[in-house]
Amino acid sequence: MASSDPVTRFVHDALAAGRSRTEIQNALSEAGWAKSDVDKALSAFADVDFTPPVPRPRPQLTARDVFVYALLFTALTFTAVYLINLVHGILDLALPDPADRSNAEARAIYRIRWAIATLIVSTPLYVWMTIFTGRQNAKQVGEKRSLVRRWLTYLALFASALTFFGDITYVLERFLEGEFTLRFLLKALTVGAVSASIFFFYLRDVEADRDGH
């Protein structure tokens, strides 16, 4: 076995010797290995009745993946940011701040126009790229193991979670200061809803990959 990982080598040798996955898992657990290490080592080999053990496709890094997934997540970023800007601009028009009289309406309209123009480009691109990569993943197991896809997915999870918790913190801070208005609340809810939607969408994607190893 070429792998330098002792657990992976052990799993390979045990499978080659005809041991079941349950026996291997129990033996490693009794030896003190963490369940995550054991599961990772077992998932390196396909669950097929064949000797020697058949390795699963490994994560790969290709220029095509970099282009496809960088484009996908860039479109996601623009769509999320300008969707929030669009809603905020509408709220500025619908619930104007009495203290802000310096071209507030003109600035809100300008903001809305930019948001609509950007969304017209970014949203169809994001939807199409999501459908395209989803179909590719369904056809080819290796696509789902792309290193670029995996890293950018976790980056999207991290960024959306960070935005969501930052949004909650800011809402609480404004509330404690006594500067809590309906417009502010609706803007904060918009940010929270968009970031939470992104987080749970890609969390489901990660869980699906984990279930399918």
C-alpha positions in Angstrom: 0.0 0.0 0.0 1.5 3.3 -1.1 -0.2 5.4 1.6 2.0 6.4 4.6 -1.0 6.7 6.9 -0.8 3.7 9.3 -4.6 3.5 9.6 -5.2 3.5 5.9 -2.5 0.8 5.4 -4.1 -1.3 8.2 -7.5 -1.0 6.6 -6.1 -2.0 3.2 -4.3 -5.0 4.6 -7.4 -6.0 6.7 -9.7 -5.8 3.7 -7.3 -7.7 1.6 -7.3 -10.4 4.3 -11.1 -10.7 4.1 -12.0 -8.9 7.3 -15.3 -7.1 7.3 -15.6 -3.3 7.8 -17.3 -3.8 11.1 -14.5 -6.0 12.4 -11.9 -3.4 11.2 -13.8 -0.6 12.8 -14.1 -2.4 16.1 -10.4 -3.3 16.1 -9.3 0.2 15.5 -11.7 1.7 18.0 -10.5 -0.7 20.7 -6.9 0.3 19.8 -7.8 3.9 20.6 -8.2 5.4 17.1 -10.8 8.2 16.8 -14.0 7.4 14.9 -13.3 10.2 12.4 -9.9 8.7 11.5 -11.4 5.2 11.2 -14.2 6.4 9.0 -11.8 8.4 6.8 -9.6 5.4 6.3 -12.5 3.1 5.5 -14.0 5.6 3.1 -10.7 5.5 1.1 -11.8 2.1 -0.3 -15.0 1.3 -2.2 -17.5 -1.1 -0.5 -17.3 -3.7 -3.3 -16.7 -7.4 -3.1 -13.3 -7.5 -4.8 -9.7 -8.3 -3.8 -7.4 -6.4 -3.5 -9.4 -3.4 -2.0 -10.5 -0.9 -4.6 -9.5 2.7 -3.8 -12.0 5.5 -4.2 -11.2 8.5 -6.4 -9.2 11.1 -4.4 -9.8 14.8 -4.3 -8.2 16.5 -7.3 -7.1 20.0 -8.2 -7.5 21.1 -11.9 -7.5 24.4 -13.7 -11.0 23.7 -14.9 -12.3 23.3 -11.4 -10.7 26.5 -10.3 -12.4 28.4 -13.2 -15.8 26.7 -12.7 -16.1 27.0 -9.0 -14.4 30.4 -8.7 -17.0 31.7 -11.2 -19.8 30.0 -9.3 -19.0 31.4 -5.9 -18.2 34.8 -7.3 -21.7 34.9 -8.8 -23.0 33.8 -5.5 -21.2 36.6 -3.7 -22.5 39.3 -6.1 -26.0 37.9 -5.9 -26.1 37.9 -2.1 -24.5 41.3 -1.7 -26.7 43.1 -4.3 -29.9 41.3 -3.2 -29.2 42.8 0.3 -28.5 46.2 -1.3 -31.7 46.0 -3.3 -33.9 45.3 -0.2 -32.0 48.0 1.8 -32.6 50.6 -1.0 -36.3 49.8 -1.1 -36.5 50.1 2.7 -34.7 53.5 2.5 -37.4 54.7 0.1 -40.3 53.1 2.0 -39.1 54.1 5.5 -37.0 57.2 5.1 -34.9 58.5 8.0 -36.3 61.9 9.0 -32.8 63.0 10.1 -31.3 62.2 6.7 -32.4 64.9 4.3 -29.3 65.1 2.1 -30.4 63.4 -1.2 -31.5 60.3 0.6 -34.1 59.4 -2.0 -31.6 59.9 -4.9 -29.0 57.8 -3.2 -31.6 55.0 -2.6 -32.7 55.0 -6.2 -29.1 54.9 -7.4 -28.5 52.0 -5.1 -31.5 50.1 -6.3 -30.6 50.6 -10.0 -27.1 49.2 -9.4 -28.5 46.3 -7.5 -31.0 45.4 -10.2 -28.4 45.7 -13.0 -26.0 43.4 -11.1 -28.6 40.9 -10.2 -29.8 40.6 -13.8 -26.3 39.4 -14.6 -25.2 37.5 -11.5 -28.4 35.7 -10.6 -28.9 33.8 -13.9 -25.2 33.0 -14.0 -25.3 31.6 -10.4 -28.4 29.5 -11.1 -27.0 28.2 -14.3 -23.6 27.3 -12.8 -25.3 25.6 -9.8 -27.4 23.5 -12.2 -24.4 22.7 -14.4 -22.1 21.6 -11.6 -25.0 19.6 -10.0 -25.4 17.7 -13.2 -21.7 17.1 -13.5 -21.6 15.9 -9.9 -24.4 13.4 -10.6 -22.6 12.0 -13.7 -19.0 11.8 -12.3 -18.1 10.9 -8.7 -14.8 12.6 -9.1 -16.5 16.0 -9.6 -17.9 15.9 -6.1 -14.4 15.3 -4.8 -12.9 18.5 -6.3 -10.6 20.2 -3.8 -11.6 23.6 -5.1 -15.3 22.9 -4.7 -14.7 21.5 -1.2 -12.6 24.5 0.0 -14.9 27.1 -1.6 -18.0 25.4 -0.1 -16.5 25.6 3.4 -15.4 29.2 2.8 -19.0 30.0 1.9 -20.2 28.3 5.1 -17.7 30.2 7.1 -18.4 33.6 5.5 -22.2 33.2 5.8 -22.0 32.0 9.4 -19.7 34.9 10.3 -22.0 37.4 8.6 -25.0 35.9 10.4 -23.5 36.1 13.9 -22.1 39.6 13.2 -25.6 40.7 12.1 -27.1 39.4 15.4 -24.4 41.1 17.4 -24.9 44.4 15.7 -28.7 44.2 16.2 -28.2 43.5 20.0 -25.7 46.4 20.3 -28.1 48.8 18.6 -31.0 47.6 20.8 -28.9 48.1 23.9 -28.1 51.6 22.8 -31.8 52.4 22.3 -31.3 53.1 18.5 -33.7 50.4 17.3 -36.1 51.3 14.5 -38.3 49.3 12.2 -36.1 50.1 9.2 -33.0 48.9 11.0 -34.7 45.7 12.1 -35.9 44.9 8.6 -32.4 45.6 7.2 -30.9 43.3 9.8 -33.4 40.6 9.1 -32.6 40.8 5.4 -28.9 40.2 6.1 -29.7 37.4 8.5 -32.1 35.7 6.1 -29.7 35.8 3.1 -26.6 34.6 5.1 -28.7 31.8 6.8 -30.1 30.7 3.5 -26.6 30.4 2.0 -25.3 28.6 5.1 -28.0 25.9 5.2 -28.0 25.4 1.4 -24.3 24.6 1.4 -24.4 22.7 4.7 -26.9 20.4 3.0 -24.4 20.0 0.2 -21.6 19.1 2.6 -23.8 16.6 4.4 -24.8 15.0 1.1 -21.1 14.6 0.3 -20.4 13.1 3.7 -23.2 10.6 3.3 -21.9 9.6 -0.1 -18.3 9.6 1.2 
